[in-house]
Every structure is written in structure tokens, then in C-alpha cells.
């Protein structure tokens, strides 16, 4: 039984495809209604091929133009770029500092990349309340398919046995049939069969086609009217309509649960007959359209509802269909090429926007990067930002993390000169209160190396902050490098962003000199690369590095041995190893540790800078 559930992805694909094509069908039928009697019958029929193709597509690409971007509909719960809900859940990982303002303490958010939390999108599995519901729907679908397959086979076998009537050897009829076949360039042997199984002329059989004639037809139809019958049925053969009907039948079996597709394919069969009528009239010439219409009327008078078979194409149909066909014959006209091209383009465009999946940005590495916005509310609603008044009176140390993928650190050649210069710029900077442009896909933080170089400063009372040119992201929607999304980085001229580590304030200041110094990398003339990271961390007498993990989390570099922390006004350091705790090496070990309670909350010592003196605990 478990093997059958390996087909669950097929079921998901069928349901999702059925839903998308249903949306297209609704738009398509609306277009057909608006432009009824204005589009050529052949084009009108051929446009149904888009529905068939849509149901057969095993995969459709994501697109920014997909209508499902408007409703957040997706085929999958993809691994996506998300926002971590709080600091505690990520404490001891690559970052410990949330990007937020003081005004949003209740929304303590880190912008994270590469987490396994799915996007908030609708999917088939989210619609199914549980795996059992999903499997139950799948089994129901399989049962329906089985029933329809058995029914199709049984009905067609019975019908095939019932038409074993007499093969017509009337040389006059056979000569007329062969003459039509020759004019239509048909070389296939198609015997005439007289039977009571059908009430109207029909072409039957996929591999061994036969033209079925009801017994009453020979007594009520003239030889000229029989020629109309021959042409109509042989045109069905020439244009592979029985193959189309079989393909439609297979699709109906797969999508048996969808009444929209059943209705659509009923309309397809009707348009198939109308298109064949138009080609028959074209064969005989427009002057003979009245005689052909009389033949249809005569069939209507002796109407017997034909059996619905996949491998059957008949001249007749329901009474309403024949009336529609008569109207179509009387209004046959050639649509202009320009009008036809416009309508076809509209339908194809509709197919594209309804078949394409919603655009989903791929996840990147598990790193963190603060956006140039105060918090979730600011980034989403473009509210004005207020500068914080928390800059220190004096800056004690300064370093630069560049914008390379490696995120190298640089230290100034003359610390005092650079400190004096940066302090002067910050003191003369003005508060920037204009609305900050919104970043595309605010929940999807992009790769850290696309941003500008960041200035890392520390001051008195353990002040620490990052400063960089204000920037925001615009996605251009182009996919490169096997699924990566290309971005456009836009800068806010002469504006810098300050993110303070301790208070989590984010502020924007106008400082043209500082902006240009950072963005144009003028600082490189005054700095030297420092791969040892000494500007970030200090070293105590025991050889342990201590400092904030704030800047290292931004570029993904290793944490210090002692990480800055504090509680109830007491500032100190926690050991990285205490934060991490014992780590399982296998899934089995993780389960065992969970049962033993090793993942429960525990006390973590708060140390002084020497890494020995305990001054508190968490």
C-alpha cells in the first residue's frame, strides 16, 4: 500500500495544474463570448490546444507576471528567506543582534537568510489539513481514475462489438467515398459499415477507422447528401480529431473531479464540429452551404443522441449544437489577420500569466544582514525615521568591513587621525527624516556581499555601532546562474545608516563627506587590511578574545571566545561554548539528548573580561 503513495507528487501536480487551467478556461471562455461570431471557426477550435498543453505541462517557470503573485499561491512550501521571530531562538548562532528600533520592542525581529521556515504561501499541503487528509484525497482520486478507466474500456468494447454489422459493398457509395478520399489525399483504407448502433454518421476507431452509417440513412439521404457526410467525416480523419478526442478523454480521466474541465472539453467538441462544418463548406464552395445546412436539418429531424466515445467523431450532435452549427454556417466569414493576431495574442498572454507559477526568491547562505530601515514596520510601511541621540562623546576604536564576499576587515594606519575625522563628520551630520524607499521583498534579505562597506566603531561604555551608506534593493526579476536572482542596489545620496548594537537603534544621518568616504572607498588610502580581526576583538591575559558578536554576525566571521552580554544593567561576557552547550553528532544522539533533558533551559555564567570572574548569570 505504501508504494502507491509514491504517486502523491503526481496527484499534487494534477490538482495544481487543474486549478491553474481552470482559471485560464474562465478567462478564455470570457474572451470567446466577447468576440463570438467574430473569430474564424478554425482558429476558434485551435485555441483549445492551449488548454490541452496547459494540462500536459509537467512544470511551469515562476514569473513576476504570474497572477498568483497577487494571492501568494505557490506549488510548494519552499525553503525561503524569512525573519526569525525572536532573539532567544537564535542566541548562540551566527547572530545575536536584532535589527529594530526602540519603538518596536514587541516585534523583536532579525532579518535572516536561509532559514528552513517556509514562506507564508498557499499550497496543496497547506490546504489539506493533515497528511492523512492528503493521502485520503489521493486515494479518492485514484479510485475515480480507476472507475473511469474501467468504464471507458467496457463501454468502448461493447460498442465495438455492437457495430459488427455489414460492410457496404455498394459500388456507387464506395466510388463516391474513394473520390472524396482522393481529393483529400487520404490513402488509408476506411471501410463503410452499416449498423444500427448509431443514429448519425460517425467515424469510429483510432487504429482501424471505419465510417459508420445508420441503416435509415440509405433510405432517406440522396447521393449528394451522402457526399456531404463523407467529406465531413473524412475531414475529421484528416485533421486527427479522433486522436484529439482520445487525448481529451485521458485528461478528463485524470481531472475527473473538475467540472470546469468537463464543461470546457464539451465546448471543445462543439467547436471541433463547427470547424469541420466550415472546412466542409469550403470544400464544396460557399454556394453549396445551403445544401449542406439542409443535410444537417435532415439529421436533426431524425435525431438520435449519439453515444459519447473517445474514438468516435460524428456528423451530428445535440439539437442545440446542430442549431448553433446552422447559425455558424449562415454567418461564415473570414476574420481579418490583424484581428485574429490580437485575439490569439490575448489568449496566449492569458495562458502565460495563469500557467506560470508565482515568483519565489531562492534562499542563500545562513548569514545575516540588517536592512537600511528601522524595523519591520518601517521597511513595510515606509514610515519616517528618527535619528537616535546615542552617539558617544568620543570614539575609542574604528575598523572597516569591506563589501567583498570574504568580508575582509581593515584597520586605520593612524587610528587617532581617522577617529578625529569620523567624529567630526558625525558631529556635523544632520538628521535625515525623509521617507526611506521600500526594499523589494523585505522578508527576503539578500546576500551580504551586495551591500556597501561598513564602518565599525566602538566607544565609551561599550558603545558599538555599524555605519554604512544608506541603500535599498530592487529586484529586476532576471534569473542567472542556475536560479539566482539579480538585484539592483540603489543608494540614498549623502545619507548614512547607523545601527547601534546595544540599544538596537537604527537612524539615518545626512553627511556627504562620510557617505562619499565609505561608498567611494576613499578610506582605503588610510587603512590596511587586517585578516587577524584585531580591531574587532581584544585579547585578555588568558589569550581569550572578547568583544561583541554584532559585527562578526554581519559578515559571517567567527565569534569571539567571550561574547558581550548584559542583564539588569550589569554588563559582561558569556562564553561561546556555554551558549552552544553539548551538541549532538547524529539524529539518534539528538533524540537521546532531548529525552535526557539536555536541551532544557539552564544557567549561563556572566563573566568579566578576564573570563574567570563570575559577575552574574542568565
N, C-alpha and C positions, 0 to 999 in steps of 0.2 A: 504493500500500500504506500510505503514511504517513497518508492520510486516515482509514483505518479505526481508527487508534489514537486518533482524537479521541473515540471511544466508550469509552475507558478509564474515564472517570468514571462512565459508566452501569454498566460491569462492577463497579466498586468498590461502587456503590450496591446492585446486585443481591446481591453476595456478603455485604455487611454486613447488608442487610435480611434475607436468607435466614438468616443466623446468629441475628439477634435474634428473628425469628419462630419459629425452631426452638426457642429457649429457651422462648418463650411456649407453643408447642404441647406441650412436655413437661409444663409445669405445668397446662395446660388439660386434657390427657388424664388427668392425675392427679386433677384435680377431678371430671371426668366419671366416672372409675372409682369414686371415693369416694362419689359421690352417684348412682350408676347406679340406674335404675328409680324415682328419687325426683323427677326433674325432668320437666316436661311435654315431650312429644316435639317440639312446635313450637318452644319456647324452646331446647331442646337443639340443634335444627338451626340456628336463627337465630344462636346464639352463634358459629357458624363464620364469620359475617360479620366478626368481629374479626380472624380470621386473614387474610381477603381484604383488608380495609382495611389491615392492617399491612404486607402485601406491596406495596400500592399507594402507600403514603405516600412522597412524594419526599424528605421531610425531617421529622425529629422534633426537638423542642426539647431542649436539655440540661436536666437536672433533678438536684437534690440527692437525689431519691428513686430515681434510676436504680440498678439493681443493678450496673451497670458501674462505678460509683464504687468498688465494693469490690475490683475487679480491675484498675483503671486501664486500661479498654478504651475506645478512642475511635475515631471515624471519620476522624480527621485528625491529622497532626503539626502542631498549631497553633503559631503564634508565641506563646511563653509567657514568663512571668516566671520567671527562672532565677537560679542562683547562679554567678557567674564563678569558674572553677577556681583562678586564682591572680592575684597582683598584677602579674606581668610582662606578662600578656596584656592588661591594661587600663592599663598605665603610659602616661601622657600623654593619656589620655582624660578623661572628666569626673570621675574619682575616682582617688586613689592610695592610700587608706587602707582596709585590710580590717577588717571587724568581727569580732574574735575575741578569745579570751583567751590568756594565756600558755600555758595547758595544752594548747592545740590548735594548736601551730605546724605540725603536719603536715597540717592542714586549713585552709590559708590562704584563707578564703572572703570574698568580697564579696557582699552581697545586692544584686542588680542587677535593674532593671526594664526590660522592653522589649528585651532581647537576642533575637537571632534563633535561639538554641539551642532545639530542640523539647523539649517535655515528655517525660518517661520514660513514655510510654503506648504501648500496643499498637495497631497499625493494620494495615491490609491491606498497605501498602507495607513495613512492618517485618517482616511475616510472609513476604512474597515476598523471597527472598534478594537479588535484584538487579532492575533494570529489565527485563532480558531475561527473567527468570523471570516477572515481572509480565505482560509482553507475551505470553509463551508461554501462560500460563494464560488470558489474554484470548482468544487465537486458538483455544484448545481450547474455550472457552465458546461462541464464535461458531460454531465447527464443529458443536457439539452442537445449538445452536439451529437452524442451517440444516438439519441432518438431521431434526430433529423436525418442522420446518415442512413440509418436503417429504413426510415420512411422513404427517402429518396430512392434507395436501391430497390425496395419492394415495389413501389409504385411504377418505376420505370421498367422493371422486369415484367410486371403484369401487363403493362401497356404494350411492351414489345411482343409478348405472346399473343395479345388480342388483335394485333394488326397483321397477323399472318394470313392475309386474305389472298385474293387472286391477283397475280401480276397481270397488268393490262398488256395485251398484245395487239391492240387496235393500231394498225399501221398508220392510220390518219393522225391519231393522237401522238403516236411515237414520232412521226415525221415532224409534227409541229413542235414537239419538245426538243428534238435534235436541232431543228432550225434555230430555236432560241439559244440553245447551248452554244451553237457555232458562233452566233453573233456576239455572245457574251464571252467568248473564248474559254469555255468550260469544257474540259476533256474528260472529266471524271464521270464514270458510269453512275447514273442516278435513275433507278427503275421507278416506274409508275405502279402504285399499289392501290387497288380498290378495296375499301374497308368500311365497316360500319362503326369503327371505334372513334372516328372523328366526325364532327358535323360540318367542318370547313376545311378547305385545302390546307395542308401543312407539310413542312419539310421536317423529317424526323431522322435522327441518327448522327452521331459525331464522327464515327469511323466508317460506317456504311450508310450513307444518307439515302433516304427514299422519299419520294414525293407521294404523300398520301392524299387520295381523293375520296370523298364520301360517295356512297352508292347513288344518292339522289342527285349528285352534281351532273352526271352524264345525261340525265333526262331533262334537266331544267336550264342548262347553260349551252349557249351556242359555241361553235368552234372559235369564234373571235374572242368571246368572253373567257374561254379556256386558255387562250393565248395570254390574256392579261394575268390569269392565275399562274401560268408557267413562268412568265417574266418576273412577277413579284417574288415567287418562291426561289427561283434561281438567283435572284439578286441577294436574297438572304444568304444563300450558299456562297456566292462570290465575295461577299463582304464579311464572311466568317462570323455571322451573327449567332450561330449555334455555339461556337467557341466562347463568344462573349456571354451567352446565356449560362453556359456551364460555369464560367468563372464567377458570374454573379451568384449562381446557386451555392458555390463553395463559400463565397464571402457571406452570404445570408446564413449559412450553417454556422460559421464562426461567430457572427454577430446576431444570432437568433433572438437575443434579448432586447435588441434596439429597434423599436417601431419606426423610428425616423429613417433608418436604412431600409427597412422593408418598404416603406412608402416611396422612398427615393428610387428604389430599383423597379417598383411598379411604374413609376413615371419614365424611367429609362426604357422599359419595354414598350411603352406607348410611343415615345419619341423614336424608338427603333422602327416601329411600324410606319409612322408618319414619314420618316426619312426614306424608307423603302418605297412608300407611295410616290414621293417626289421623284425618285430615280426611275420608277416605272413610267410615270407620266413623261419624263424626259426621254425615255427610251422610245415611246410611241409618238412623242410630239405633243405640244400643248393643245393642238387642235383636237386630240383624241381624249382629252381629260374628262369630258362629259361622259364618254362611253365607259371609261374606267370607273367613274363615280357611279354609273348605273350598275356596274358589276358589284360594287360594294353595297349598294342599296339592295340588290337582289340577295346578296348574302345576309343582309340584315333581316330580310323578310323570312328567310329560312334559318334564322339564328339559333344555333345550339351552342351553349357555352363550351369552348374548347378546354380540354384538360391542360393544366399548367405543368409543363415538363421542361426540364433544363435543356434537353436536346430536341426541343420542338419549337419551330418558328412557323406561325400560321398567318394566313392572309386576313383572317377575321379577328375579332376581339369582342369585348363587351359592347353593348349597344351605345353606351355613351362614348366609347372610344371610336366607334365607326362614325358617329355623328361628328366628333372632333376631326377625324380624318377627312370627312367630306368637306368640312369648313376649310381645312388646310389646303385641300386640292383646289377649291374655288378661289383661294387667296394666294396661290403660289406666286412669289415674286423673288427676284434676286436682290439681296441686300447690298448696299454699296460696300466697297472694300474698306473704306475708312471707318464706316460704322461698325463693320464686323471686327476690325482690328481693335477698336476701342473697347467693345464689349468683351472680346476674348482677353484683352489685357486686364480689364477689371476683374474678370473671373479668376485669371491666373494670379493676380495680386492678392485677391481674397484667399485663394488657396495657400499662398505663401504665408500670409500673416496668421492663418488659422492652423496650418500644419506645423509651422516652426515652433520649437519649444521656447520657453522663457529663458532669458539670458541669465546665466549664473557665473559669477566670478569665481575662478579657481582659488583654492587655498594655497598659501605659500608656507614658508618655514614657520616654526613655532617661536616667533620673536615678537617684540612689542614696539610700538611707536606711538607717541602722543600726537594727536591731530592738532592743527592750529586753531583750536576752539576751546571754549571754557569747559564744556561738558556736553553730555548727550543733548540737553535742551538747546544749548547754543548752536551746536552743529546742525540739529534738525530744524530749528525754527529761525535761525539767523538773527538771534537777539543781539543787542549791543553789549559789548564787553566793557567792564570797568577795570581799570588798572589797580593792582594792589599796591599798597604803600608799605611793602615789606622788604624793600631793598636795604641791605646793610649800609651802615655809615662808611665802612671800609671793606674792601675785598682782600682776602688773605692769599688766595691762590687761584690760578686760572689755567685752563687747558682747552684744547680743541679736539673734537672728534670729527674727522672729515667725512665726506659723503661717499667714500669708496665702499664697495661691497665688503671689504675686510674691516671697515670702520676703524682705521688707524687713529692712534692718539698722538697729539703733538703738544709740546711744551714750549713756552716762550724762551728765547735766548736771554732776554733781560726781563725777569719777572716784574721788577719794580716799574720799569718804563711802560710795559703793557698794562699792568694794573692801573697805573695812573691814567693812561689813555682811555681805557674802557670805563673807569669810574667817572671820568669827565663826560663821556658820551651819555652814560646813564643818568647823570645828574641833570643834564640839559635836555633830556628827552621829554617829549610831550605825550600826554595820554591820547591814545587813538580810540575814538568812540564810534566811528562809522560802522555800519553793518558789515560783518565779515561774510564773504561769499560762501555759500554752502558747498561742501565737498561731495562729489558724486559717490554714491554707495557708502554712506557714512559708517554703516555697520561692517564694511569690508576694508579694513586698513591695509594699505598697500605695502609692498616690500620696503624695508627700511632704507635701502641704498638709493632710493629715488629722491630722498629729501636733501636739503642743503646741509652744509657743515654746521655743527652745533658748538657753541661756546659753553664750556662747563666752568662755573665759578663757585668758590666756597668763601664764606665769610665768617664773621664772629657768631658765637652762639650756634655753631653747627649749621649755619645757613648754607644752603646748596641749591643751585638752580641751573637750568639749561636755557640758553638764549640762541635763537636762530631766526633767519629771515622768514617772515610770515608767508605761508604758501598753502595752496589747496589743490586738489586733484580733480581733473576732468577726464572721464573715460571716453575714448573715441570709438570703442566698440570693435576694434580690429583685433583678430586673433593671430598671434605669431608664435613661433617656437613651440609648436605642439600644444596649443591651448592657452598660452599666456595671453594676458590682456594688456594692450598698450595703453599708456596713460599720457596725459598732457599735464605738466606741472605749471601752475600759474602762481606768480608772486604778487604780493601787495607792496607796491613801491614804497621804499623808505620806512617800512613797518617791520618791527621785530617782535617775536613772541618770547615771553618769559614764563617758564614753568618752574615753580618753586617746589622743591622736594618735600620739605617738612610740612607745609600748610596746604599743599596741593592747589595753590592759587595759579591761575593762568591769566596773564594780562598781555595787552598789546601796547607797544610804545612806538612813537614816531621818532626815528633817529636815522637820518640819512647817512651820516658817516659810519655808524655801526652797521647799518644794513649793507652798505657797499663793501665795507671791510670784510664782512662774513660772506656775502653772496659772491663777490668777485674774487674771493680767496686772496685778498691783499695781505691777510695775516701770515701767509706762508713765507713772506720775506722776513718775518720776525720770529718764526717758530722753527723748531726742529722736531722731526718725527721721534716718538718715544715709544718703541714697542714694549718696553718694560712696564708701562702703565703706572709709573711712579707718580704722575700728577694726580691720579685718581685715589690711590690708597697710600696711607702711611704705614710704617712698619714699627712694631713695638720691640722691646728688648728681647722677646722670645722668638723673633723672626716672623710673627704673625702679621698679615696685612689687615688693616682695619679702615673702615670708611662706609660710605653709603653705596647700596647696590643700585641706586637710581640711574646713574649714567650708564653703568655697565649693562643694565637691562635694556637700554635703548638700542644698543648695537650688538647685544648678544655675547659679550665677553665674559670671562669667568667672574664669579662672585668673590669678594674678599673673604678672608677667614672669619673676621668679626664684622657683622653687618650692623650698621647704625639702627637703633630702635629706641623706643621710649614708651613709658606708661605713667599716667598720672603726674606729668611734669618731670619725671625722672628720665634723663637721657643716658643711654649707654650702648652696649653692643650685645648681640646674640651670636652664638657660634653657628656657622653654616651647617656643621654636622648635626647640631641639636635640632635645627629646623627640619633637616631631611629625615632624621631618625633611621631606624633599620629599614632597609629596602629589600623587598622580595626579588628573587632572581628568576623564579618560574611562576606560572599561574597557580600551580599546586601550592607553592610556598605562600603565595599571596592569600589563598583561601585559608590556609592553616593559620597565618598571622591574624587574619580577620577574626577567626574563631577564638583565638587566644586573647583578643582584645588589644593587640599591639597598635592598632590604628586609633584607639580612643584618645581623647584629649589628655594632655599631660603638662606638667610644669616645665617651663624652659627658663633657665637662669639668664639674668640680665647682668652682664659683666662691665667692668671698667675697661679702659683701653688696653690695660695690661693682659687681658684675657684670663685673669686669675681671680681678681676681687669681685665677688658677687654683690651687686648693689640692689637687686630686686629680682622679680620673676614675672613670667607671663603664665 
